[in-house]
Amino acid sequence: MSCYGWESGTIKIPTSEWSKFRTGVIKAFNDRRDRMWDESVRVFENAKLAKKGKRNFDLISWFENEANDNRSFSFDEVMVIRSKILPRVDGKYKLLRPKKNMFAHLPTSKNCTINCNDGGIVLNNESRTVVWAVSENNHAVEVARSHPVAQKMFRLLDRVKWTRNSGGTIVGNDEYNRDNNDYCGGGGSYVTMEYGPKKKSRNSRF
């Protein structure tokens, strides 16, 4: 069943926790890049064997079948791998041997933005905040939260030792809630996650 929804929020991390939190999130991203590099090499070698001696071999169809057989990567990760080993050249897809630098790491100490399918993570050193935002789409929140880096981020948030003036909320809405007007405030956006020193981490959506 379809469910169009979105969510977003900004969480302020305590000064004493920021470095550990930021490094943990970025390290999770870098670990995924290493796995994507290994996968791209594997897929390239398999594609080279599959097309050997065949004319007009359909690389894209072959790749889609290969991707469907290996579901350990998110949709956006699969698309990145495809773009690296099957670039479009003069209107045709060309099989290209991947290089390690195609899957470069992010520095663990700098500001960054990390894509997580329909969602995104923004880490800001100056404000010591993490922004989580999911654009509205069908099952967007569910898909974004299933991304390995997003899962790591939420696990790290659950471990933060919150202090005064830290924390924040993530709010969202979905098509079913918007249609619910049976009570005061019905249909409005609601809190999906809440963090801070006086509250336990909570999740009202999942």
Secondary structure, 3 states (H helix, E strand, C coil): CCCEEEEEEEEECCHHHHHHHHHHHHHHHHHHHHHHHHHHHHHHHHHHHHHCCCCCCCHHHHHHHHHHHCCCCCHHHHHHHHHHHCCEECCEECCCCCCHHHHCCCCCCCCEEEEECCEEEEEECCCCEEEEEEEEEECHHHHHHCCHHHHHHHHHHHHCCCCCCCEEEEEEEEHHHHCCCCCCCCCCCEEEEEEECCEEEEECCC
